[in-house]
C-alpha cells in the first residue's frame, strides 16, 4: 500500500517556494504552478511532491555570461535626498 501524499497548507507553500501570496496565486491562475486541492470551504492545499517537483524544475542561477553582463549593465536607481 502506497504512503499517503503529504499536503501543504498555503503558508507552508509560501515559505518553501519563497513566494508572496499574490505571486503564488498569479502563478496558479496562469498555470505556472501546481493546482491546489480544496480542503474545505476556504482552505486550499498543495501536494508536497508536486511543489517540490516544480521547485526542482526551476532554472538555477545565470545561464550564460551574456545574462550576467546584461544584469550588470542595468542602471541602478539613484536615491534622491529627502
C-alpha positions as CSV (number, residue, x, y, z in Angstrom):
1,X,0.0,0.0,0.0
2,X,1.4,3.4,-1.0
3,X,2.0,6.0,1.6
4,X,-0.4,8.9,1.5
5,X,0.7,12.1,-0.2
6,X,1.6,14.9,2.2
7,X,-0.5,18.1,1.7
8,X,1.0,21.5,2.4
9,X,-1.1,24.5,3.5
10,X,-0.7,27.8,1.9
11,X,1.7,29.3,4.5
12,X,3.9,26.2,4.1
13,X,4.0,26.6,0.3
14,X,4.8,30.3,0.6
15,X,7.8,29.5,2.8
16,X,9.0,26.5,0.9
17,X,8.8,28.3,-2.5
18,X,9.8,31.7,-1.2
19,X,6.9,33.4,-2.9
20,X,4.4,36.0,-1.8
21,X,0.8,35.1,-1.7
22,X,0.0,37.3,-4.7
23,X,2.7,35.7,-6.8
24,X,1.6,32.2,-5.8
25,X,-2.0,32.8,-6.8
26,X,-0.9,34.6,-10.0
27,X,1.3,31.5,-10.9
28,X,-1.7,29.2,-10.1
29,X,-4.1,31.3,-12.2
30,X,-1.6,31.3,-15.2
31,X,-1.0,27.5,-14.8
32,X,2.7,28.2,-13.9
33,X,2.4,26.4,-10.5
34,X,0.7,23.1,-9.4
35,X,-3.0,23.5,-8.9
36,X,-4.3,23.4,-5.3
37,X,-6.8,21.0,-3.9
38,X,-9.8,22.1,-2.0
39,X,-9.5,21.0,1.7
40,X,-12.5,23.0,3.0
41,X,-14.8,25.9,2.0
42,X,-11.9,28.4,2.4
43,X,-9.0,26.1,2.7
44,X,-6.5,25.1,0.0
45,X,-3.6,22.7,0.0
46,X,-0.9,21.6,-2.4
47,X,0.7,18.1,-2.7
48,X,4.2,18.4,-1.4
49,X,5.7,16.2,-4.2
50,X,4.2,18.5,-6.9
51,X,5.6,21.7,-5.2
52,X,9.0,20.0,-4.8
53,X,9.0,18.9,-8.5
54,X,8.1,22.5,-9.5
55,X,11.0,23.9,-7.5
56,X,13.4,21.3,-8.9
57,X,12.4,22.2,-12.5
58,X,13.1,25.9,-12.0
59,X,16.2,27.3,-13.7
60,X,19.2,27.8,-11.4
61,X,21.4,30.8,-11.5
62,X,22.5,32.6,-14.6
63,X,22.5,30.7,-17.8
64,X,25.3,32.5,-19.7
65,X,28.0,35.1,-19.5
66,X,25.7,37.3,-21.6
67,X,23.0,37.1,-18.9
68,X,25.5,38.1,-16.3
69,X,26.7,41.1,-18.4
70,X,23.1,42.1,-19.2
71,X,22.3,42.2,-15.4
72,X,25.4,44.2,-14.6
73,X,24.6,46.8,-17.3
74,X,21.1,47.6,-15.9
75,X,21.4,51.0,-14.4
76,X,20.7,51.2,-10.7
77,X,18.1,53.6,-9.4
78,X,19.6,56.7,-7.8
79,X,18.4,57.9,-4.5
80,X,17.0,61.3,-4.2
81,X,17.8,63.1,-0.9
82,X,14.7,63.8,1.1
